[in-house]
Amino acid sequence: MTEVREVTLEQLLQACEHRAARQKELLEKYRLPLVSFTVNMPGACKKTSDSCIIFREGCNALEKKLKETGCSPEYYEANNPDTGYEAYFVVKTAERTLKAHMLQIENEHPLGRLFDLDVIGADGNPISREDFGNSKRKCLLCDEEAHSCGRSSRHSTEALMQKIHIMVDSYSKIVS
């Protein structure tokens, strides 16, 4: 069982800065597109038994997709700080192709809505969902944009966590 620790906003912001710096290092070193993978987890506890399952399944789905499509990962790194699980995949393929594969995972995997599979081009520019005609992500609980629901605190963290737990529990029953 993963020990659940609350993190502060300051810790989350520092983790974001650290992730951006790590992304920049990897882009400069490999000069190839990069997938930066984190788990979409609301609230102050980013490492839970559910987020652990989501992260593991996301990494597995990503590795499987790369293998299926003949995309060659040049580098892989996974970290598990208190601010949440994160992984980096440097991939030898065209960045738009890579983003298309990541969107397919996010849109088709039963837990894909909980995966944050950001693709950053070799030039350091992120490739957005909207570049592919995809709409912004929807809230887990309603049909509004997730970003606006989150900023307005429309739903309680408990309600969101309960929905995530139901999704993970349902998925675990399917695969076991």
Rosetta constraint file for C-alpha pairs under 8 A:
AtomPair CA 1 CA 49 HARMONIC 6.19 0.50
AtomPair CA 2 CA 47 HARMONIC 6.88 0.50
AtomPair CA 2 CA 48 HARMONIC 5.74 0.50
AtomPair CA 2 CA 49 HARMONIC 5.55 0.50
AtomPair CA 2 CA 52 HARMONIC 7.61 0.50
AtomPair CA 3 CA 47 HARMONIC 7.42 0.50
AtomPair CA 3 CA 48 HARMONIC 7.00 0.50
AtomPair CA 4 CA 45 HARMONIC 6.25 0.50
AtomPair CA 4 CA 46 HARMONIC 7.80 0.50
AtomPair CA 4 CA 47 HARMONIC 5.93 0.50
AtomPair CA 4 CA 48 HARMONIC 5.61 0.50
AtomPair CA 5 CA 44 HARMONIC 7.93 0.50
AtomPair CA 5 CA 45 HARMONIC 5.65 0.50
AtomPair CA 5 CA 46 HARMONIC 7.65 0.50
AtomPair CA 5 CA 47 HARMONIC 7.11 0.50
AtomPair CA 5 CA 82 HARMONIC 6.75 0.50
AtomPair CA 6 CA 44 HARMONIC 4.87 0.50
AtomPair CA 6 CA 45 HARMONIC 4.54 0.50
AtomPair CA 6 CA 46 HARMONIC 7.36 0.50
AtomPair CA 6 CA 82 HARMONIC 7.87 0.50
AtomPair CA 7 CA 11 HARMONIC 6.17 0.50
AtomPair CA 7 CA 12 HARMONIC 7.03 0.50
AtomPair CA 7 CA 44 HARMONIC 5.25 0.50
AtomPair CA 7 CA 45 HARMONIC 6.29 0.50
AtomPair CA 7 CA 46 HARMONIC 7.58 0.50
AtomPair CA 7 CA 82 HARMONIC 6.91 0.50
AtomPair CA 7 CA 83 HARMONIC 6.27 0.50
AtomPair CA 8 CA 12 HARMONIC 6.38 0.50
AtomPair CA 8 CA 44 HARMONIC 6.73 0.50
AtomPair CA 9 CA 13 HARMONIC 6.16 0.50
AtomPair CA 10 CA 14 HARMONIC 6.16 0.50
AtomPair CA 11 CA 15 HARMONIC 6.09 0.50
AtomPair CA 11 CA 83 HARMONIC 6.92 0.50
AtomPair CA 12 CA 16 HARMONIC 6.16 0.50
AtomPair CA 12 CA 83 HARMONIC 5.94 0.50
AtomPair CA 13 CA 17 HARMONIC 6.30 0.50
AtomPair CA 14 CA 18 HARMONIC 6.11 0.50
AtomPair CA 15 CA 19 HARMONIC 6.02 0.50
AtomPair CA 15 CA 83 HARMONIC 6.65 0.50
AtomPair CA 16 CA 20 HARMONIC 6.21 0.50
AtomPair CA 17 CA 21 HARMONIC 6.20 0.50
AtomPair CA 18 CA 22 HARMONIC 6.13 0.50
AtomPair CA 19 CA 23 HARMONIC 6.06 0.50
AtomPair CA 20 CA 24 HARMONIC 6.19 0.50
AtomPair CA 21 CA 25 HARMONIC 6.26 0.50
AtomPair CA 22 CA 26 HARMONIC 6.24 0.50
AtomPair CA 23 CA 27 HARMONIC 6.11 0.50
AtomPair CA 23 CA 34 HARMONIC 7.58 0.50
AtomPair CA 23 CA 36 HARMONIC 7.55 0.50
AtomPair CA 23 CA 88 HARMONIC 7.82 0.50
AtomPair CA 24 CA 28 HARMONIC 6.08 0.50
AtomPair CA 24 CA 124 HARMONIC 7.11 0.50
AtomPair CA 25 CA 29 HARMONIC 6.08 0.50
AtomPair CA 26 CA 30 HARMONIC 5.96 0.50
AtomPair CA 26 CA 31 HARMONIC 7.68 0.50
AtomPair CA 26 CA 34 HARMONIC 7.84 0.50
AtomPair CA 26 CA 90 HARMONIC 7.52 0.50
AtomPair CA 27 CA 31 HARMONIC 5.01 0.50
AtomPair CA 27 CA 32 HARMONIC 6.23 0.50
AtomPair CA 27 CA 33 HARMONIC 7.15 0.50
AtomPair CA 27 CA 34 HARMONIC 7.04 0.50
AtomPair CA 27 CA 122 HARMONIC 5.91 0.50
AtomPair CA 27 CA 123 HARMONIC 7.69 0.50
AtomPair CA 27 CA 124 HARMONIC 6.86 0.50
AtomPair CA 30 CA 90 HARMONIC 7.50 0.50
AtomPair CA 31 CA 122 HARMONIC 5.16 0.50
AtomPair CA 31 CA 123 HARMONIC 7.64 0.50
AtomPair CA 32 CA 90 HARMONIC 6.42 0.50
AtomPair CA 32 CA 91 HARMONIC 6.36 0.50
AtomPair CA 32 CA 92 HARMONIC 6.14 0.50
AtomPair CA 32 CA 93 HARMONIC 7.66 0.50
AtomPair CA 32 CA 121 HARMONIC 7.01 0.50
AtomPair CA 32 CA 122 HARMONIC 4.62 0.50
AtomPair CA 33 CA 90 HARMONIC 5.99 0.50
AtomPair CA 33 CA 91 HARMONIC 5.78 0.50
AtomPair CA 33 CA 92 HARMONIC 7.03 0.50
AtomPair CA 33 CA 93 HARMONIC 7.24 0.50
AtomPair CA 33 CA 94 HARMONIC 7.29 0.50
AtomPair CA 33 CA 95 HARMONIC 5.48 0.50
AtomPair CA 33 CA 98 HARMONIC 7.86 0.50
AtomPair CA 33 CA 119 HARMONIC 6.95 0.50
AtomPair CA 33 CA 120 HARMONIC 5.72 0.50
AtomPair CA 33 CA 121 HARMONIC 4.54 0.50
AtomPair CA 33 CA 122 HARMONIC 4.62 0.50
AtomPair CA 34 CA 88 HARMONIC 6.84 0.50
AtomPair CA 34 CA 89 HARMONIC 5.65 0.50
AtomPair CA 34 CA 90 HARMONIC 4.48 0.50
AtomPair CA 34 CA 91 HARMONIC 6.10 0.50
AtomPair CA 34 CA 119 HARMONIC 5.63 0.50
AtomPair CA 34 CA 120 HARMONIC 5.19 0.50
AtomPair CA 34 CA 121 HARMONIC 6.53 0.50
AtomPair CA 34 CA 122 HARMONIC 7.24 0.50
AtomPair CA 35 CA 87 HARMONIC 7.98 0.50
AtomPair CA 35 CA 88 HARMONIC 5.67 0.50
AtomPair CA 35 CA 89 HARMONIC 5.01 0.50
AtomPair CA 35 CA 90 HARMONIC 6.39 0.50
AtomPair CA 35 CA 91 HARMONIC 7.62 0.50
AtomPair CA 35 CA 117 HARMONIC 6.24 0.50
AtomPair CA 35 CA 118 HARMONIC 5.50 0.50
AtomPair CA 35 CA 119 HARMONIC 4.57 0.50
AtomPair CA 35 CA 120 HARMONIC 6.43 0.50
AtomPair CA 36 CA 86 HARMONIC 7.24 0.50
AtomPair CA 36 CA 87 HARMONIC 5.92 0.50
AtomPair CA 36 CA 88 HARMONIC 4.77 0.50
AtomPair CA 36 CA 89 HARMONIC 6.64 0.50
AtomPair CA 36 CA 116 HARMONIC 7.89 0.50
AtomPair CA 36 CA 117 HARMONIC 5.95 0.50
AtomPair CA 36 CA 118 HARMONIC 5.14 0.50
AtomPair CA 36 CA 119 HARMONIC 6.42 0.50
AtomPair CA 36 CA 120 HARMONIC 7.70 0.50
AtomPair CA 37 CA 86 HARMONIC 5.50 0.50
AtomPair CA 37 CA 87 HARMONIC 5.03 0.50
AtomPair CA 37 CA 88 HARMONIC 6.27 0.50
AtomPair CA 37 CA 115 HARMONIC 7.15 0.50
AtomPair CA 37 CA 116 HARMONIC 5.55 0.50
AtomPair CA 37 CA 117 HARMONIC 4.69 0.50
AtomPair CA 37 CA 118 HARMONIC 6.28 0.50
AtomPair CA 38 CA 55 HARMONIC 7.33 0.50
AtomPair CA 38 CA 84 HARMONIC 7.24 0.50
AtomPair CA 38 CA 85 HARMONIC 5.92 0.50
AtomPair CA 38 CA 86 HARMONIC 4.67 0.50
AtomPair CA 38 CA 87 HARMONIC 6.71 0.50
AtomPair CA 38 CA 115 HARMONIC 6.45 0.50
AtomPair CA 38 CA 116 HARMONIC 5.16 0.50
AtomPair CA 38 CA 117 HARMONIC 6.82 0.50
AtomPair CA 39 CA 51 HARMONIC 6.69 0.50
AtomPair CA 39 CA 54 HARMONIC 6.95 0.50
AtomPair CA 39 CA 55 HARMONIC 6.27 0.50
AtomPair CA 39 CA 84 HARMONIC 7.18 0.50
AtomPair CA 39 CA 85 HARMONIC 6.67 0.50
AtomPair CA 39 CA 86 HARMONIC 7.45 0.50
AtomPair CA 39 CA 114 HARMONIC 5.89 0.50
AtomPair CA 39 CA 115 HARMONIC 5.08 0.50
AtomPair CA 39 CA 116 HARMONIC 5.65 0.50
AtomPair CA 40 CA 114 HARMONIC 4.98 0.50
AtomPair CA 40 CA 115 HARMONIC 6.02 0.50
AtomPair CA 40 CA 116 HARMONIC 6.13 0.50
AtomPair CA 41 CA 45 HARMONIC 7.93 0.50
AtomPair CA 41 CA 46 HARMONIC 5.94 0.50
AtomPair CA 41 CA 51 HARMONIC 7.20 0.50
AtomPair CA 41 CA 114 HARMONIC 7.45 0.50
AtomPair CA 41 CA 161 HARMONIC 7.91 0.50
AtomPair CA 42 CA 46 HARMONIC 7.43 0.50
AtomPair CA 42 CA 157 HARMONIC 6.22 0.50
AtomPair CA 42 CA 160 HARMONIC 7.06 0.50
AtomPair CA 42 CA 161 HARMONIC 7.15 0.50
AtomPair CA 43 CA 157 HARMONIC 5.71 0.50
AtomPair CA 45 CA 83 HARMONIC 7.78 0.50
AtomPair CA 46 CA 51 HARMONIC 7.07 0.50
AtomPair CA 46 CA 82 HARMONIC 6.75 0.50
AtomPair CA 46 CA 83 HARMONIC 5.66 0.50
AtomPair CA 46 CA 84 HARMONIC 4.74 0.50
AtomPair CA 46 CA 85 HARMONIC 7.78 0.50
AtomPair CA 47 CA 51 HARMONIC 5.80 0.50
AtomPair CA 47 CA 52 HARMONIC 6.67 0.50
AtomPair CA 47 CA 82 HARMONIC 6.30 0.50
AtomPair CA 47 CA 83 HARMONIC 7.17 0.50
AtomPair CA 47 CA 84 HARMONIC 5.37 0.50
AtomPair CA 47 CA 85 HARMONIC 7.02 0.50
AtomPair CA 48 CA 52 HARMONIC 6.12 0.50
AtomPair CA 49 CA 53 HARMONIC 6.46 0.50
AtomPair CA 50 CA 54 HARMONIC 6.20 0.50
AtomPair CA 50 CA 164 HARMONIC 7.63 0.50
AtomPair CA 50 CA 165 HARMONIC 6.43 0.50
AtomPair CA 50 CA 168 HARMONIC 6.43 0.50
AtomPair CA 51 CA 55 HARMONIC 5.97 0.50
AtomPair CA 51 CA 85 HARMONIC 7.78 0.50
AtomPair CA 52 CA 56 HARMONIC 6.18 0.50
AtomPair CA 52 CA 85 HARMONIC 7.54 0.50
AtomPair CA 53 CA 57 HARMONIC 6.05 0.50
AtomPair CA 53 CA 168 HARMONIC 7.53 0.50
AtomPair CA 54 CA 58 HARMONIC 5.96 0.50
AtomPair CA 54 CA 111 HARMONIC 6.80 0.50
AtomPair CA 54 CA 114 HARMONIC 7.15 0.50
AtomPair CA 54 CA 115 HARMONIC 7.39 0.50
AtomPair CA 54 CA 168 HARMONIC 7.30 0.50
AtomPair CA 55 CA 59 HARMONIC 6.16 0.50
AtomPair CA 55 CA 85 HARMONIC 6.65 0.50
AtomPair CA 55 CA 86 HARMONIC 7.91 0.50
AtomPair CA 55 CA 115 HARMONIC 7.63 0.50
AtomPair CA 56 CA 60 HARMONIC 6.19 0.50
AtomPair CA 57 CA 61 HARMONIC 6.03 0.50
AtomPair CA 58 CA 62 HARMONIC 6.08 0.50
AtomPair CA 58 CA 111 HARMONIC 7.83 0.50
AtomPair CA 58 CA 112 HARMONIC 7.46 0.50
AtomPair CA 58 CA 115 HARMONIC 6.40 0.50
AtomPair CA 59 CA 63 HARMONIC 6.08 0.50
AtomPair CA 59 CA 87 HARMONIC 7.84 0.50
AtomPair CA 60 CA 64 HARMONIC 6.03 0.50
AtomPair CA 61 CA 65 HARMONIC 6.08 0.50
AtomPair CA 61 CA 105 HARMONIC 7.05 0.50
AtomPair CA 61 CA 109 HARMONIC 7.95 0.50
AtomPair CA 62 CA 66 HARMONIC 6.21 0.50
AtomPair CA 62 CA 102 HARMONIC 7.47 0.50
AtomPair CA 62 CA 105 HARMONIC 7.39 0.50
AtomPair CA 63 CA 67 HARMONIC 6.20 0.50
AtomPair CA 64 CA 68 HARMONIC 6.08 0.50
AtomPair CA 65 CA 69 HARMONIC 6.10 0.50
AtomPair CA 65 CA 101 HARMONIC 7.09 0.50
AtomPair CA 65 CA 105 HARMONIC 7.93 0.50
AtomPair CA 66 CA 70 HARMONIC 5.99 0.50
AtomPair CA 66 CA 71 HARMONIC 4.87 0.50
AtomPair CA 66 CA 72 HARMONIC 6.74 0.50
AtomPair CA 66 CA 73 HARMONIC 7.45 0.50
AtomPair CA 67 CA 71 HARMONIC 6.28 0.50
AtomPair CA 67 CA 72 HARMONIC 7.44 0.50
AtomPair CA 71 CA 91 HARMONIC 6.71 0.50
AtomPair CA 71 CA 92 HARMONIC 6.24 0.50
AtomPair CA 71 CA 93 HARMONIC 5.93 0.50
AtomPair CA 72 CA 91 HARMONIC 5.70 0.50
AtomPair CA 72 CA 92 HARMONIC 5.23 0.50
AtomPair CA 72 CA 93 HARMONIC 7.17 0.50
AtomPair CA 73 CA 89 HARMONIC 6.45 0.50
AtomPair CA 73 CA 90 HARMONIC 5.69 0.50
AtomPair CA 73 CA 91 HARMONIC 4.29 0.50
AtomPair CA 73 CA 92 HARMONIC 6.07 0.50
AtomPair CA 74 CA 89 HARMONIC 7.57 0.50
AtomPair CA 74 CA 90 HARMONIC 5.46 0.50
AtomPair CA 74 CA 91 HARMONIC 5.57 0.50
AtomPair CA 74 CA 92 HARMONIC 6.44 0.50
AtomPair CA 75 CA 88 HARMONIC 7.74 0.50
AtomPair CA 75 CA 89 HARMONIC 5.79 0.50
AtomPair CA 75 CA 90 HARMONIC 5.03 0.50
AtomPair CA 75 CA 91 HARMONIC 7.22 0.50
AtomPair CA 76 CA 87 HARMONIC 7.26 0.50
AtomPair CA 76 CA 88 HARMONIC 5.60 0.50
AtomPair CA 76 CA 89 HARMONIC 4.69 0.50
AtomPair CA 76 CA 90 HARMONIC 6.49 0.50
AtomPair CA 77 CA 87 HARMONIC 5.47 0.50
AtomPair CA 77 CA 88 HARMONIC 5.20 0.50
AtomPair CA 77 CA 89 HARMONIC 6.78 0.50
AtomPair CA 78 CA 85 HARMONIC 7.55 0.50
AtomPair CA 78 CA 86 HARMONIC 5.79 0.50
AtomPair CA 78 CA 87 HARMONIC 4.15 0.50
AtomPair CA 78 CA 88 HARMONIC 6.47 0.50
AtomPair CA 79 CA 85 HARMONIC 5.93 0.50
AtomPair CA 79 CA 86 HARMONIC 5.34 0.50
AtomPair CA 79 CA 87 HARMONIC 6.18 0.50
AtomPair CA 80 CA 84 HARMONIC 6.01 0.50
AtomPair CA 80 CA 85 HARMONIC 4.43 0.50
AtomPair CA 80 CA 86 HARMONIC 6.32 0.50
AtomPair CA 81 CA 85 HARMONIC 6.39 0.50
AtomPair CA 91 CA 98 HARMONIC 7.94 0.50
AtomPair CA 93 CA 97 HARMONIC 7.01 0.50
AtomPair CA 93 CA 98 HARMONIC 6.66 0.50
AtomPair CA 94 CA 98 HARMONIC 6.24 0.50
AtomPair CA 95 CA 99 HARMONIC 6.16 0.50
AtomPair CA 95 CA 119 HARMONIC 7.29 0.50
AtomPair CA 95 CA 120 HARMONIC 7.47 0.50
AtomPair CA 95 CA 121 HARMONIC 5.57 0.50
AtomPair CA 95 CA 122 HARMONIC 7.63 0.50
AtomPair CA 95 CA 127 HARMONIC 7.78 0.50
AtomPair CA 96 CA 100 HARMONIC 6.14 0.50
AtomPair CA 96 CA 127 HARMONIC 7.40 0.50
AtomPair CA 97 CA 101 HARMONIC 6.35 0.50
AtomPair CA 98 CA 102 HARMONIC 6.30 0.50
AtomPair CA 98 CA 119 HARMONIC 7.24 0.50
AtomPair CA 99 CA 103 HARMONIC 6.08 0.50
AtomPair CA 99 CA 118 HARMONIC 7.87 0.50
AtomPair CA 99 CA 119 HARMONIC 5.81 0.50
AtomPair CA 99 CA 127 HARMONIC 6.83 0.50
AtomPair CA 100 CA 104 HARMONIC 6.22 0.50
AtomPair CA 100 CA 132 HARMONIC 7.71 0.50
AtomPair CA 101 CA 105 HARMONIC 6.45 0.50
AtomPair CA 102 CA 106 HARMONIC 6.23 0.50
AtomPair CA 102 CA 117 HARMONIC 6.14 0.50
AtomPair CA 102 CA 118 HARMONIC 7.95 0.50
AtomPair CA 102 CA 119 HARMONIC 7.87 0.50
AtomPair CA 103 CA 107 HARMONIC 5.91 0.50
AtomPair CA 103 CA 117 HARMONIC 7.87 0.50
AtomPair CA 103 CA 129 HARMONIC 7.32 0.50
AtomPair CA 104 CA 108 HARMONIC 5.79 0.50
AtomPair CA 104 CA 109 HARMONIC 7.96 0.50
AtomPair CA 105 CA 109 HARMONIC 5.40 0.50
AtomPair CA 105 CA 112 HARMONIC 5.98 0.50
AtomPair CA 106 CA 111 HARMONIC 7.66 0.50
AtomPair CA 106 CA 112 HARMONIC 3.90 0.50
AtomPair CA 106 CA 113 HARMONIC 5.66 0.50
AtomPair CA 106 CA 114 HARMONIC 7.84 0.50
AtomPair CA 106 CA 115 HARMONIC 6.32 0.50
AtomPair CA 106 CA 116 HARMONIC 7.81 0.50
AtomPair CA 106 CA 117 HARMONIC 7.54 0.50
AtomPair CA 107 CA 112 HARMONIC 5.97 0.50
AtomPair CA 107 CA 113 HARMONIC 6.92 0.50
AtomPair CA 108 CA 112 HARMONIC 6.51 0.50
AtomPair CA 109 CA 113 HARMONIC 7.85 0.50
AtomPair CA 110 CA 167 HARMONIC 7.78 0.50
AtomPair CA 110 CA 171 HARMONIC 6.65 0.50
AtomPair CA 111 CA 115 HARMONIC 6.96 0.50
AtomPair CA 111 CA 167 HARMONIC 6.96 0.50
AtomPair CA 111 CA 168 HARMONIC 7.09 0.50
AtomPair CA 111 CA 171 HARMONIC 7.36 0.50
AtomPair CA 118 CA 126 HARMONIC 7.24 0.50
AtomPair CA 118 CA 127 HARMONIC 7.53 0.50
AtomPair CA 118 CA 128 HARMONIC 7.96 0.50
AtomPair CA 119 CA 126 HARMONIC 5.82 0.50
AtomPair CA 119 CA 127 HARMONIC 5.67 0.50
AtomPair CA 119 CA 128 HARMONIC 7.80 0.50
AtomPair CA 120 CA 124 HARMONIC 5.80 0.50
AtomPair CA 120 CA 125 HARMONIC 5.52 0.50
AtomPair CA 120 CA 126 HARMONIC 4.13 0.50
AtomPair CA 120 CA 127 HARMONIC 5.92 0.50
AtomPair CA 121 CA 125 HARMONIC 5.31 0.50
AtomPair CA 121 CA 126 HARMONIC 5.94 0.50
AtomPair CA 121 CA 127 HARMONIC 6.76 0.50
AtomPair CA 127 CA 131 HARMONIC 6.86 0.50
AtomPair CA 128 CA 132 HARMONIC 7.38 0.50
AtomPair CA 129 CA 133 HARMONIC 6.81 0.50
AtomPair CA 129 CA 134 HARMONIC 5.20 0.50
AtomPair CA 129 CA 135 HARMONIC 6.87 0.50
AtomPair CA 129 CA 136 HARMONIC 7.01 0.50
AtomPair CA 130 CA 134 HARMONIC 4.91 0.50
AtomPair CA 130 CA 135 HARMONIC 5.96 0.50
AtomPair CA 130 CA 136 HARMONIC 7.02 0.50
AtomPair CA 136 CA 145 HARMONIC 6.36 0.50
AtomPair CA 136 CA 146 HARMONIC 7.73 0.50
AtomPair CA 137 CA 145 HARMONIC 5.86 0.50
AtomPair CA 137 CA 146 HARMONIC 5.70 0.50
AtomPair CA 137 CA 147 HARMONIC 7.71 0.50
AtomPair CA 138 CA 142 HARMONIC 7.37 0.50
AtomPair CA 138 CA 143 HARMONIC 5.82 0.50
AtomPair CA 138 CA 144 HARMONIC 5.64 0.50
AtomPair CA 138 CA 145 HARMONIC 4.48 0.50
AtomPair CA 138 CA 146 HARMONIC 4.78 0.50
AtomPair CA 139 CA 143 HARMONIC 6.03 0.50
AtomPair CA 139 CA 144 HARMONIC 5.72 0.50
AtomPair CA 139 CA 145 HARMONIC 5.58 0.50
AtomPair CA 139 CA 146 HARMONIC 3.93 0.50
AtomPair CA 139 CA 147 HARMONIC 7.69 0.50
AtomPair CA 139 CA 149 HARMONIC 6.69 0.50
AtomPair CA 140 CA 146 HARMONIC 7.30 0.50
AtomPair CA 140 CA 160 HARMONIC 7.08 0.50
AtomPair CA 140 CA 163 HARMONIC 7.31 0.50
AtomPair CA 141 CA 155 HARMONIC 7.85 0.50
AtomPair CA 141 CA 160 HARMONIC 7.17 0.50
AtomPair CA 141 CA 163 HARMONIC 7.57 0.50
AtomPair CA 144 CA 148 HARMONIC 7.34 0.50
AtomPair CA 144 CA 149 HARMONIC 6.74 0.50
AtomPair CA 145 CA 149 HARMONIC 6.38 0.50
AtomPair CA 146 CA 150 HARMONIC 6.02 0.50
AtomPair CA 147 CA 151 HARMONIC 6.16 0.50
AtomPair CA 148 CA 152 HARMONIC 6.08 0.50
AtomPair CA 149 CA 153 HARMONIC 5.90 0.50
AtomPair CA 149 CA 154 HARMONIC 5.27 0.50
AtomPair CA 149 CA 155 HARMONIC 7.18 0.50
AtomPair CA 150 CA 154 HARMONIC 6.72 0.50
AtomPair CA 150 CA 155 HARMONIC 7.68 0.50
AtomPair CA 155 CA 159 HARMONIC 6.58 0.50
AtomPair CA 155 CA 160 HARMONIC 7.00 0.50
AtomPair CA 156 CA 160 HARMONIC 6.47 0.50
AtomPair CA 157 CA 161 HARMONIC 5.98 0.50
AtomPair CA 158 CA 162 HARMONIC 6.00 0.50
AtomPair CA 159 CA 163 HARMONIC 6.29 0.50
AtomPair CA 160 CA 164 HARMONIC 6.24 0.50
AtomPair CA 161 CA 165 HARMONIC 6.07 0.50
AtomPair CA 162 CA 166 HARMONIC 6.21 0.50
AtomPair CA 163 CA 167 HARMONIC 6.25 0.50
AtomPair CA 164 CA 168 HARMONIC 6.15 0.50
AtomPair CA 165 CA 169 HARMONIC 5.89 0.50
AtomPair CA 166 CA 170 HARMONIC 5.98 0.50
AtomPair CA 167 CA 171 HARMONIC 6.13 0.50
AtomPair CA 168 CA 172 HARMONIC 6.01 0.50
AtomPair CA 169 CA 173 HARMONIC 6.32 0.50
AtomPair CA 170 CA 174 HARMONIC 6.46 0.50
AtomPair CA 171 CA 175 HARMONIC 6.40 0.50
AtomPair CA 172 CA 176 HARMONIC 6.03 0.50
